[in-house]
Amino acid sequence: MSDKQKTIAEPISFSGVGLHTGSLTTVTFRPAPVNAGIVFWRVDLPDKPAIPADIDHVVDVSRGTTIGMGEARVHTVEHAMAAMVGLGIDNLFIEIDADEIPNGDGSALPVLNTLMKAGVVEQEAERKYIVVDRPVYYRQDDVTLNVLPSDELKVTLTISYDHVAIGTQYASFTINQDTFREQIAPARTFCFLREVKMLQDSGLIRGGSLESAVVIGDDTILNDELRFPDEMVRHKILDLLGDTYLLGRPLKGHIVGVKSGHEKNVMFSKQIKKVYFNGHEASPLKDYKISSMRQKPALDVNKIMKILPHRYPFLLVDRILSFDSWKHVTGIKNVTVNEPFFQGHWPDVPVMPGVLIIEAMAQVSSVLTFTAQGEPNGQLAFFMGVEKAKFRRTVVPGDQLVIEAEMMHWRHNAYKVKAVAMVEGSVAAEAIMSFSVMDAAS
């Protein structure tokens, strides 16, 4: 069996109505180069912003999984992402002219059939997996989701509803193209009739109908017939596959769960990321295990000081772990009790000032202007503005800030990034930052 990365052979489109927004949408799938990953493009918006399909760009989980960057959003991506799991697609550009993937019949078949019609082709690069070599456990309330070591992707799930038409359902599948196409992809989303009014009042299911979902009444199913006796648990497996593929790499592991939903799927995926990526973005260039993060830094502090103009006490970057010039950078700031600002903020309850967290994020972001070899290019990035800054948790002595900055768009003399600072895998601060680029001699 081939383990090459895959994309599609040719561009292909399909149209339909979004389940929740009711938007009429045309989606065009285009081949993407190796290591590109899955990227959505909102072609109806100015500058056609790109939204990488990854777990850090999930912005809402209300009855579906929504990804976004800045003001751009794409709703209900889970069925499309699940289809890519089923077909083994690693790299794909998805152009969308509205804010939600067409729902079709509420299953993954519309996307699956469209992609199969385009044809799936191998690429000249090996697939890179998240190889589960130690368990990851997630539990909240009565929901448990675990992933265990396995040589292949397998999902075992139990759901339980206090309703005569569903009750308790159990299913277990080894996921490959055949089982996904025949046993998982046709399973439709479902909702209870009693929830419809509430969802409509919340601005959801504007495009819903008996043709787009399984609707469950007080004591029976309103649709003519089910596609499987256990269609509901199969659809929950479909959602789980789509949500976990937002990790950016295919899993080799056995997911075992009791109950699930988009919010819990996303939190579970973040737990996997915390364990296997140590808070860093999944790189398409390597299989990630815990040991993979023990690597020589791309830039140590001595090299950083040859490039950045900042000096004590205002140099707030200790290492650059990785960077891709003008695309993405990851750096760290080790916060110690010896930081001079702790003398006044505050002596009895030392907390790193939010403005200095923003400054550390800006300094890491400025590394994006370096050459691919990590050398200065005769230019300096000047911090010009900050938008949508949010602080999620305090940063105290002993913490390590892991800062990631991703290029949103740029031109010859300015650029804008999305930056996130994390502590132990949880977000401490995030912001959109603007920079002006000037010659160092100016």
C-alpha positions as a Python dict, from the first residue, in 0.01 Angstrom:
ca = {
    (1, 'M'): (0, 0, 0),
    (2, 'S'): (139, 338, -103),
    (3, 'D'): (226, 588, 167),
    (4, 'K'): (279, 887, -59),
    (5, 'Q'): (111, 1222, -5),
    (6, 'K'): (-194, 1276, -222),
    (7, 'T'): (-391, 1555, -384),
    (8, 'I'): (-650, 1562, -664),
    (9, 'A'): (-578, 1533, -1035),
    (10, 'E'): (-770, 1838, -1155),
    (11, 'P'): (-987, 2125, -1028),
    (12, 'I'): (-1353, 2046, -968),
    (13, 'S'): (-1652, 2233, -822),
    (14, 'F'): (-1990, 2170, -669),
    (15, 'S'): (-2264, 2399, -535),
    (16, 'G'): (-2531, 2384, -269),
    (17, 'V'): (-2681, 2542, 40),
    (18, 'G'): (-2515, 2565, 381),
    (19, 'L'): (-2700, 2382, 659),
    (20, 'H'): (-2672, 2652, 923),
    (21, 'T'): (-2626, 2977, 730),
    (22, 'G'): (-2852, 2893, 435),
    (23, 'S'): (-2594, 3051, 204),
    (24, 'L'): (-2583, 2936, -159),
    (25, 'T'): (-2222, 2838, -208),
    (26, 'T'): (-1991, 2714, -480),
    (27, 'V'): (-1684, 2525, -369),
    (28, 'T'): (-1389, 2461, -599),
    (29, 'F'): (-1127, 2205, -503),
    (30, 'R'): (-784, 2254, -658),
    (31, 'P'): (-467, 2042, -650),
    (32, 'A'): (-206, 2163, -400),
    (33, 'P'): (170, 2098, -385),
    (34, 'V'): (333, 1861, -137),
    (35, 'N'): (336, 1975, 225),
    (36, 'A'): (76, 2246, 153),
    (37, 'G'): (-186, 2086, 376),
    (38, 'I'): (-555, 2174, 351),
    (39, 'V'): (-622, 2545, 298),
    (40, 'F'): (-954, 2725, 247),
    (41, 'W'): (-971, 3048, 46),
    (42, 'R'): (-1265, 3290, 84),
    (43, 'V'): (-1265, 3410, -276),
    (44, 'D'): (-1572, 3631, -219),
    (45, 'L'): (-1386, 3858, 26),
    (46, 'P'): (-1132, 4135, -45),
    (47, 'D'): (-777, 3998, -81),
    (48, 'K'): (-923, 3643, -89),
    (49, 'P'): (-796, 3551, 259),
    (50, 'A'): (-659, 3203, 320),
    (51, 'I'): (-760, 3000, 626),
    (52, 'P'): (-544, 2695, 705),
    (53, 'A'): (-755, 2399, 814),
    (54, 'D'): (-591, 2345, 1151),
    (55, 'I'): (-703, 2316, 1509),
    (56, 'D'): (-566, 2659, 1608),
    (57, 'H'): (-800, 2829, 1362),
    (58, 'V'): (-1119, 2680, 1509),
    (59, 'V'): (-1330, 2977, 1620),
    (60, 'D'): (-1672, 2822, 1689),
    (61, 'V'): (-1823, 2480, 1760),
    (62, 'S'): (-2196, 2561, 1765),
    (63, 'R'): (-2353, 2257, 1598),
    (64, 'G'): (-2059, 2237, 1361),
    (65, 'T'): (-1692, 2327, 1336),
    (66, 'T'): (-1604, 2674, 1210),
    (67, 'I'): (-1252, 2786, 1123),
    (68, 'G'): (-1148, 3147, 1074),
    (69, 'M'): (-871, 3402, 1047),
    (70, 'G'): (-937, 3769, 1103),
    (71, 'E'): (-1293, 3838, 987),
    (72, 'A'): (-1298, 3546, 744),
    (73, 'R'): (-1493, 3235, 843),
    (74, 'V'): (-1578, 2897, 694),
    (75, 'H'): (-1857, 2713, 872),
    (76, 'T'): (-1921, 2338, 898),
    (77, 'V'): (-1589, 2208, 765),
    (78, 'E'): (-1606, 1870, 940),
    (79, 'H'): (-1778, 1670, 662),
    (80, 'A'): (-1532, 1793, 399),
    (81, 'M'): (-1237, 1721, 630),
    (82, 'A'): (-1370, 1371, 697),
    (83, 'A'): (-1391, 1305, 322),
    (84, 'M'): (-1022, 1392, 295),
    (85, 'V'): (-942, 1145, 572),
    (86, 'G'): (-1135, 876, 387),
    (87, 'L'): (-957, 942, 58),
    (88, 'G'): (-614, 998, 214),
    (89, 'I'): (-583, 1351, 73),
    (90, 'D'): (-301, 1551, 232),
    (91, 'N'): (-285, 1864, 19),
    (92, 'L'): (-580, 2060, -120),
    (93, 'F'): (-673, 2420, -192),
    (94, 'I'): (-1044, 2485, -140),
    (95, 'E'): (-1196, 2802, -286),
    (96, 'I'): (-1532, 2896, -138),
    (97, 'D'): (-1749, 3193, -240),
    (98, 'A'): (-1956, 3214, 80),
    (99, 'D'): (-1914, 3127, 445),
    (100, 'E'): (-2025, 2762, 468),
    (101, 'I'): (-1956, 2434, 290),
    (102, 'P'): (-2273, 2313, 109),
    (103, 'N'): (-2451, 2056, 325),
    (104, 'G'): (-2610, 1840, 57),
    (105, 'D'): (-2784, 1547, 224),
    (106, 'G'): (-2606, 1601, 558),
    (107, 'S'): (-2338, 1338, 496),
    (108, 'A'): (-1985, 1339, 354),
    (109, 'L'): (-2100, 1196, 20),
    (110, 'P'): (-2130, 1529, -171),
    (111, 'V'): (-1764, 1614, -105),
    (112, 'L'): (-1645, 1254, -133),
    (113, 'N'): (-1811, 1195, -469),
    (114, 'T'): (-1686, 1529, -604),
    (115, 'L'): (-1326, 1455, -507),
    (116, 'M'): (-1344, 1103, -644),
    (117, 'K'): (-1469, 1242, -975),
    (118, 'A'): (-1162, 1469, -988),
    (119, 'G'): (-937, 1172, -914),
    (120, 'V'): (-688, 1127, -631),
    (121, 'V'): (-320, 1120, -732),
    (122, 'E'): (4, 1046, -553),
    (123, 'Q'): (275, 1305, -505),
    (124, 'E'): (652, 1280, -478),
    (125, 'A'): (669, 1296, -101),
    (126, 'E'): (604, 1057, 186),
    (127, 'R'): (300, 1097, 407),
    (128, 'K'): (387, 1222, 754),
    (129, 'Y'): (178, 1081, 1036),
    (130, 'I'): (105, 1155, 1396),
    (131, 'V'): (223, 818, 1520),
    (132, 'V'): (57, 742, 1853),
    (133, 'D'): (323, 571, 2063),
    (134, 'R'): (166, 660, 2398),
    (135, 'P'): (-200, 709, 2496),
    (136, 'V'): (-368, 1046, 2519),
    (137, 'Y'): (-673, 1074, 2743),
    (138, 'Y'): (-944, 1340, 2746),
    (139, 'R'): (-1244, 1348, 2978),
    (140, 'Q'): (-1506, 1611, 3054),
    (141, 'D'): (-1832, 1534, 3233),
    (142, 'D'): (-1962, 1209, 3082),
    (143, 'V'): (-1755, 1238, 2761),
    (144, 'T'): (-1434, 1039, 2724),
    (145, 'L'): (-1208, 1037, 2419),
    (146, 'N'): (-882, 846, 2416),
    (147, 'V'): (-629, 757, 2147),
    (148, 'L'): (-420, 444, 2188),
    (149, 'P'): (-121, 307, 1994),
    (150, 'S'): (-214, 128, 1672),
    (151, 'D'): (-53, 58, 1337),
    (152, 'E'): (-361, 196, 1158),
    (153, 'L'): (-642, 444, 1213),
    (154, 'K'): (-931, 288, 1397),
    (155, 'V'): (-1232, 447, 1569),
    (156, 'T'): (-1453, 286, 1833),
    (157, 'L'): (-1739, 501, 1962),
    (158, 'T'): (-2041, 463, 2189),
    (159, 'I'): (-2322, 718, 2206),
    (160, 'S'): (-2624, 721, 2434),
    (161, 'Y'): (-2942, 929, 2409),
    (162, 'D'): (-3251, 916, 2628),
    (163, 'H'): (-3471, 865, 2324),
    (164, 'V'): (-3643, 550, 2203),
    (165, 'A'): (-3537, 612, 1841),
    (166, 'I'): (-3165, 619, 1928),
    (167, 'G'): (-3087, 472, 2268),
    (168, 'T'): (-2731, 342, 2300),
    (169, 'Q'): (-2535, 278, 1979),
    (170, 'Y'): (-2187, 130, 1939),
    (171, 'A'): (-1969, 104, 1629),
    (172, 'S'): (-1605, 26, 1554),
    (173, 'F'): (-1428, 64, 1220),
    (174, 'T'): (-1079, 47, 1081),
    (175, 'I'): (-1069, 354, 858),
    (176, 'N'): (-960, 303, 499),
    (177, 'Q'): (-1100, 420, 168),
    (178, 'D'): (-1342, 130, 131),
    (179, 'T'): (-1485, 133, 482),
    (180, 'F'): (-1514, 510, 483),
    (181, 'R'): (-1691, 527, 147),
    (182, 'E'): (-1933, 242, 223),
    (183, 'Q'): (-1986, 255, 599),
    (184, 'I'): (-1915, 610, 723),
    (185, 'A'): (-1955, 869, 445),
    (186, 'P'): (-2328, 807, 383),
    (187, 'A'): (-2423, 864, 750),
    (188, 'R'): (-2620, 1188, 782),
    (189, 'T'): (-2624, 1453, 1052),
    (190, 'F'): (-2923, 1441, 1284),
    (191, 'C'): (-3121, 1667, 1514),
    (192, 'F'): (-3426, 1654, 1735),
    (193, 'L'): (-3746, 1823, 1624),
    (194, 'R'): (-3775, 1985, 1968),
    (195, 'E'): (-3438, 2156, 1905),
    (196, 'V'): (-3529, 2300, 1566),
    (197, 'K'): (-3703, 2614, 1698),
    (198, 'M'): (-3419, 2680, 1943),
    (199, 'L'): (-3159, 2640, 1669),
    (200, 'Q'): (-3352, 2866, 1434),
    (201, 'D'): (-3380, 3131, 1706),
    (202, 'S'): (-3001, 3106, 1741),
    (203, 'G'): (-2958, 3176, 1370),
    (204, 'L'): (-2871, 2815, 1283),
    (205, 'I'): (-3008, 2546, 1042),
    (206, 'R'): (-3140, 2809, 801),
    (207, 'G'): (-3077, 2559, 522),
    (208, 'G'): (-3215, 2257, 707),
    (209, 'S'): (-3483, 2016, 580),
    (210, 'L'): (-3571, 1646, 583),
    (211, 'E'): (-3347, 1617, 277),
    (212, 'S'): (-3046, 1759, 461),
    (213, 'A'): (-3057, 1575, 795),
    (214, 'V'): (-3220, 1298, 995),
    (215, 'V'): (-3492, 1462, 1203),
    (216, 'I'): (-3607, 1286, 1518),
    (217, 'G'): (-3955, 1354, 1659),
    (218, 'D'): (-4088, 1287, 2007),
    (219, 'D'): (-4097, 911, 1959),
    (220, 'T'): (-3998, 833, 1602),
    (221, 'I'): (-3775, 935, 1312),
    (222, 'L'): (-3953, 1164, 1064),
    (223, 'N'): (-3749, 1065, 759),
    (224, 'D'): (-3870, 776, 543),
    (225, 'E'): (-3587, 545, 644),
    (226, 'L'): (-3236, 532, 786),
    (227, 'R'): (-2935, 437, 576),
    (228, 'F'): (-2800, 225, 863),
    (229, 'P'): (-2970, 102, 1180),
    (230, 'D'): (-2693, 280, 1374),
    (231, 'E'): (-2663, 583, 1143),
    (232, 'M'): (-2631, 825, 1433),
    (233, 'V'): (-2315, 675, 1584),
    (234, 'R'): (-2165, 642, 1236),
    (235, 'H'): (-2222, 1013, 1175),
    (236, 'K'): (-2059, 1092, 1509),
    (237, 'I'): (-1756, 892, 1391),
    (238, 'L'): (-1761, 1094, 1068),
    (239, 'D'): (-1758, 1421, 1266),
    (240, 'L'): (-1479, 1294, 1491),
    (241, 'L'): (-1264, 1203, 1191),
    (242, 'G'): (-1316, 1546, 1035),
    (243, 'D'): (-1245, 1737, 1355),
    (244, 'T'): (-929, 1543, 1440),
    (245, 'Y'): (-794, 1591, 1086),
    (246, 'L'): (-763, 1958, 1181),
    (247, 'L'): (-445, 1845, 1354),
    (248, 'G'): (-298, 1872, 1005),
    (249, 'R'): (-160, 1517, 980),
    (250, 'P'): (-323, 1173, 953),
    (251, 'L'): (-332, 970, 1274),
    (252, 'K'): (-198, 621, 1327),
    (253, 'G'): (-386, 531, 1641),
    (254, 'H'): (-703, 382, 1784),
    (255, 'I'): (-956, 642, 1901),
    (256, 'V'): (-1191, 507, 2166),
    (257, 'G'): (-1473, 730, 2280),
    (258, 'V'): (-1794, 743, 2483),
    (259, 'K'): (-2015, 1022, 2353),
    (260, 'S'): (-1869, 1307, 2151),
    (261, 'G'): (-1946, 1641, 1992),
    (262, 'H'): (-1761, 1914, 1807),
    (263, 'E'): (-1653, 2103, 2119),
    (264, 'K'): (-1518, 1788, 2283),
    (265, 'N'): (-1360, 1668, 1957),
    (266, 'V'): (-1170, 1997, 1928),
    (267, 'M'): (-1059, 1991, 2293),
    (268, 'F'): (-946, 1629, 2247),
    (269, 'S'): (-750, 1727, 1936),
    (270, 'K'): (-585, 2010, 2128),
    (271, 'Q'): (-488, 1760, 2397),
    (272, 'I'): (-325, 1541, 2131),
    (273, 'K'): (-143, 1847, 1999),
    (274, 'K'): (-23, 1939, 2346),
    (275, 'V'): (122, 1591, 2400),
    (276, 'Y'): (266, 1524, 2056),
    (277, 'F'): (356, 1871, 1930),
    (278, 'N'): (448, 2027, 2266),
    (279, 'G'): (238, 2329, 2174),
    (280, 'H'): (390, 2371, 1828),
    (281, 'E'): (226, 2353, 1489),
    (282, 'A'): (246, 2017, 1318),
    (283, 'S'): (523, 2035, 1062),
    (284, 'P'): (462, 1861, 730),
    (285, 'L'): (831, 1771, 721),
    (286, 'K'): (853, 1514, 999),
    (287, 'D'): (665, 1248, 1191),
    (288, 'Y'): (592, 1397, 1531),
    (289, 'K'): (674, 1212, 1848),
    (290, 'I'): (771, 1363, 2178),
    (291, 'S'): (1140, 1326, 2098),
    (292, 'S'): (1103, 1528, 1776),
    (293, 'M'): (1085, 1854, 1969),
    (294, 'R'): (1431, 1792, 2121),
    (295, 'Q'): (1613, 1956, 1836),
    (296, 'K'): (1872, 2222, 1786),
    (297, 'P'): (1707, 2565, 1771),
    (298, 'A'): (1694, 2737, 1435),
    (299, 'L'): (1842, 3049, 1599),
    (300, 'D'): (1998, 3068, 1944),
    (301, 'V'): (2016, 3387, 2147),
    (302, 'N'): (2362, 3479, 2012),
    (303, 'K'): (2240, 3473, 1656),
    (304, 'I'): (1918, 3650, 1751),
    (305, 'M'): (2123, 3937, 1898),
    (306, 'K'): (2314, 3970, 1570),
    (307, 'I'): (1985, 4025, 1391),
    (308, 'L'): (1737, 4192, 1625),
    (309, 'P'): (1837, 4539, 1752),
    (310, 'H'): (1686, 4484, 2101),
    (311, 'R'): (1907, 4447, 2408),
    (312, 'Y'): (1863, 4391, 2783),
    (313, 'P'): (1621, 4451, 2939),
    (314, 'F'): (1407, 4464, 2627),
    (315, 'L'): (1516, 4156, 2431),
    (316, 'L'): (1223, 3923, 2492),
    (317, 'V'): (1315, 3627, 2270),
    (318, 'D'): (1541, 3347, 2394),
    (319, 'R'): (1524, 3109, 2099),
    (320, 'I'): (1372, 3069, 1757),
    (321, 'L'): (1271, 2704, 1730),
    (322, 'S'): (1170, 2711, 1365),
    (323, 'F'): (1082, 2953, 1092),
    (324, 'D'): (985, 2961, 729),
    (325, 'S'): (1080, 3298, 583),
    (326, 'W'): (774, 3518, 525),
    (327, 'K'): (541, 3235, 628),
    (328, 'H'): (565, 3108, 985),
    (329, 'V'): (788, 3136, 1291),
    (330, 'T'): (797, 2979, 1638),
    (331, 'G'): (1002, 3122, 1924),
    (332, 'I'): (1019, 3102, 2302),
    (333, 'K'): (1057, 3342, 2590),
    (334, 'N'): (1156, 3192, 2925),
    (335, 'V'): (1001, 3397, 3203),
    (336, 'T'): (1211, 3404, 3521),
    (337, 'V'): (1168, 3575, 3855),
    (338, 'N'): (1477, 3785, 3771),
    (339, 'E'): (1291, 3983, 3501),
    (340, 'P'): (1333, 4352, 3596),
    (341, 'F'): (964, 4431, 3545),
    (342, 'F'): (865, 4199, 3831),
    (343, 'Q'): (1009, 4454, 4076),
    (344, 'G'): (706, 4670, 4012),
    (345, 'H'): (445, 4436, 3851),
    (346, 'W'): (382, 4319, 4115),
    (347, 'P'): (632, 4242, 4392),
    (348, 'D'): (388, 4030, 4594),
    (349, 'V'): (201, 3877, 4299),
    (350, 'P'): (446, 3877, 4004),
    (351, 'V'): (259, 3881, 3670),
    (352, 'M'): (414, 3953, 3330),
    (353, 'P'): (252, 4271, 3191),
    (354, 'G'): (29, 4214, 2893),
    (355, 'V'): (206, 4485, 2697),
    (356, 'L'): (535, 4293, 2731),
    (357, 'I'): (371, 3969, 2617),
    (358, 'I'): (260, 4162, 2308),
    (359, 'E'): (615, 4295, 2267),
    (360, 'A'): (759, 3942, 2286),
    (361, 'M'): (506, 3832, 2022),
    (362, 'A'): (611, 4126, 1804),
    (363, 'Q'): (981, 4045, 1835),
    (364, 'V'): (923, 3685, 1732),
    (365, 'S'): (704, 3805, 1444),
    (366, 'S'): (983, 4030, 1317),
    (367, 'V'): (1194, 3720, 1247),
    (368, 'L'): (967, 3653, 949),
    (369, 'T'): (1173, 3904, 750),
    (370, 'F'): (1492, 3697, 785),
    (371, 'T'): (1621, 3505, 487),
    (372, 'A'): (1557, 3131, 460),
    (373, 'Q'): (1907, 3077, 607),
    (374, 'G'): (1825, 3281, 916),
    (375, 'E'): (2032, 3579, 813),
    (376, 'P'): (1933, 3947, 814),
    (377, 'N'): (1835, 4088, 476),
    (378, 'G'): (1925, 4449, 549),
    (379, 'Q'): (1574, 4535, 669),
    (380, 'L'): (1405, 4586, 1004),
    (381, 'A'): (1041, 4527, 1096),
    (382, 'F'): (884, 4815, 1290),
    (383, 'F'): (576, 4736, 1499),
    (384, 'M'): (293, 4958, 1367),
    (385, 'G'): (-33, 4831, 1509),
    (386, 'V'): (-224, 4566, 1700),
    (387, 'E'): (-580, 4442, 1653),
    (388, 'K'): (-806, 4200, 1838),
    (389, 'A'): (-560, 4152, 2125),
    (390, 'K'): (-693, 3910, 2386),
    (391, 'F'): (-535, 3782, 2706),
    (392, 'R'): (-649, 3438, 2816),
    (393, 'R'): (-435, 3361, 3122),
    (394, 'T'): (-166, 3516, 3341),
    (395, 'V'): (204, 3458, 3278),
    (396, 'V'): (417, 3418, 3590),
    (397, 'P'): (778, 3332, 3680),
    (398, 'G'): (867, 2981, 3567),
    (399, 'D'): (642, 2989, 3261),
    (400, 'Q'): (773, 2941, 2910),
    (401, 'L'): (598, 3142, 2642),
    (402, 'V'): (582, 2954, 2312),
    (403, 'I'): (506, 3215, 2050),
    (404, 'E'): (385, 3137, 1700),
    (405, 'A'): (333, 3396, 1426),
    (406, 'E'): (176, 3319, 1091),
    (407, 'M'): (184, 3553, 792),
    (408, 'M'): (-162, 3674, 690),
    (409, 'H'): (-60, 3898, 398),
    (410, 'W'): (231, 4117, 298),
    (411, 'R'): (364, 4356, 38),
    (412, 'H'): (712, 4494, -19),
    (413, 'N'): (708, 4742, 271),
    (414, 'A'): (452, 4606, 520),
    (415, 'Y'): (300, 4285, 650),
    (416, 'K'): (38, 4157, 892),
    (417, 'V'): (54, 3843, 1109),
    (418, 'K'): (-161, 3643, 1345),
    (419, 'A'): (40, 3577, 1661),
    (420, 'V'): (-37, 3347, 1953),
    (421, 'A'): (152, 3306, 2282),
    (422, 'M'): (99, 2978, 2468),
    (423, 'V'): (195, 2840, 2807),
    (424, 'E'): (188, 2461, 2844),
    (425, 'G'): (-29, 2429, 2535),
    (426, 'S'): (-298, 2678, 2641),
    (427, 'V'): (-332, 3023, 2488),
    (428, 'A'): (-205, 3308, 2706),
    (429, 'A'): (-247, 3587, 2448),
    (430, 'E'): (-332, 3633, 2083),
    (431, 'A'): (-339, 3930, 1847),
    (432, 'I'): (-320, 4043, 1487),
    (433, 'M'): (-12, 4261, 1437),
    (434, 'S'): (98, 4499, 1162),
    (435, 'F'): (458, 4585, 1074),
    (436, 'S'): (634, 4829, 848),
    (437, 'V'): (951, 4707, 678),
    (438, 'M'): (1236, 4957, 635),
    (439, 'D'): (1599, 4939, 539),
    (440, 'A'): (1820, 4905, 846),
    (441, 'A'): (2023, 5207, 738),
    (442, 'S'): (1717, 5433, 710),
}
